């Protein structure tokens, strides 16, 4: 269990930001409030830091454009056939593309990406 203390919270539910604590158990927020304490919880003081929910990129081309490869590496749009239900972005992602830095995206808060 982790208790994030005194963060400036942006909840994506309320318009206003506020200072509060977050109690996280098994990777899920179980409580938001002031002065939360939980037995055996690791406390992390984030006073002065902004806390955001994870970001979701609903349309991206991460890993689908192999820079420097040319036409063969452009897997984000199928240009050879106007109707391609058999083509999926997952088949075009190159996780070894040196231009794609997946840990960097994760480190900046991206938790889900939908490649097209």
C-alpha positions in Angstrom: 0.0 0.0 0.0 1.2 3.5 -0.9 0.0 6.8 0.5 0.9 9.8 -1.6 0.8 12.8 0.8 0.0 16.5 0.1 -0.2 16.4 -3.7 -1.8 19.1 -5.8 -4.4 16.9 -7.4 -5.9 17.2 -10.9 -8.6 14.5 -10.9 -10.1 15.0 -14.4 -13.5 14.9 -12.6 -13.4 18.3 -10.9 -12.5 21.6 -12.6 -10.6 22.9 -9.6 -7.3 21.5 -8.3 -6.9 20.8 -4.6 -4.3 19.5 -2.1 -5.0 16.0 -0.7 -3.6 12.6 -0.1 -4.0 9.4 -2.2 -4.1 5.9 -0.8 -3.2 3.3 -3.4 -3.6 -0.4 -2.9 -2.7 -3.0 -5.5 -2.2 -0.3 -8.1 -5.6 1.3 -7.6 -6.7 4.5 -5.8 -8.8 3.4 -2.9 -9.2 6.7 -1.1 -8.7 10.5 -1.7 -8.8 12.9 1.3 -6.9 15.0 3.8 -4.6 13.5 6.4 -5.0 9.9 5.3 -3.0 7.4 7.3 -2.9 3.7 6.8 -1.1 1.0 8.7 1.9 -0.5 6.8 1.5 2.1 4.0 4.7 3.5 2.4 4.3 7.3 2.6 5.6 9.6 -0.1 5.4 13.3 0.5 4.8 15.2 -2.8 4.2 18.6 -1.3 4.3 21.2 -4.1 4.1 18.6 -6.9 1.2 18.2 -9.2 -0.4 14.8 -9.4 -2.3 13.8 -12.6 -4.2 10.7 -13.7 -2.5 8.6 -16.3 -2.7 10.0 -19.8 -4.5 8.1 -22.6 -3.5 8.8 -26.2 -6.6 7.7 -28.2 -5.0 8.1 -31.6 -1.2 7.9 -32.1 1.4 6.5 -34.5 3.9 5.3 -31.8 6.1 2.6 -33.3 4.4 2.7 -36.7 6.7 5.0 -38.6 10.3 3.7 -38.9 12.2 7.0 -39.6 15.0 6.7 -42.1 13.6 3.5 -43.6 11.4 5.1 -46.1 8.1 3.8 -47.5 8.7 0.3 -46.2 8.6 1.6 -42.6 5.5 3.7 -42.8 3.0 1.3 -41.3 0.4 3.7 -40.0 -1.7 4.0 -43.2 -2.3 1.3 -45.7 -2.1 3.0 -49.1 -2.2 0.0 -51.4 -5.8 -1.0 -50.7 -8.7 1.2 -49.6 -10.4 -1.5 -47.6 -8.2 -3.5 -45.3 -10.0 -5.2 -42.4 -7.2 -7.7 -42.2 -4.6 -5.0 -41.3 -4.0 -4.2 -37.7 -1.7 -1.6 -36.2 -0.2 -4.3 -33.9 1.2 -6.0 -36.9 3.1 -2.9 -37.9 4.6 -1.9 -34.5 8.4 -2.3 -34.3 9.3 -2.4 -30.6 13.0 -2.3 -31.6 12.7 0.9 -33.6 15.5 3.2 -32.2 13.3 6.2 -32.8 10.6 5.0 -30.4 11.4 5.3 -26.8 8.6 3.4 -24.9 10.1 4.0 -21.5 10.1 7.7 -22.2 6.4 7.7 -22.9 5.7 5.7 -19.8 7.9 8.1 -17.7 5.8 11.0 -18.9 2.6 9.5 -17.7 1.3 7.8 -20.8 -0.5 4.6 -19.6 -2.4 3.6 -22.7 -1.9 4.3 -26.4 -4.1 3.3 -29.3 -2.1 3.2 -32.5 -3.9 3.5 -35.8 
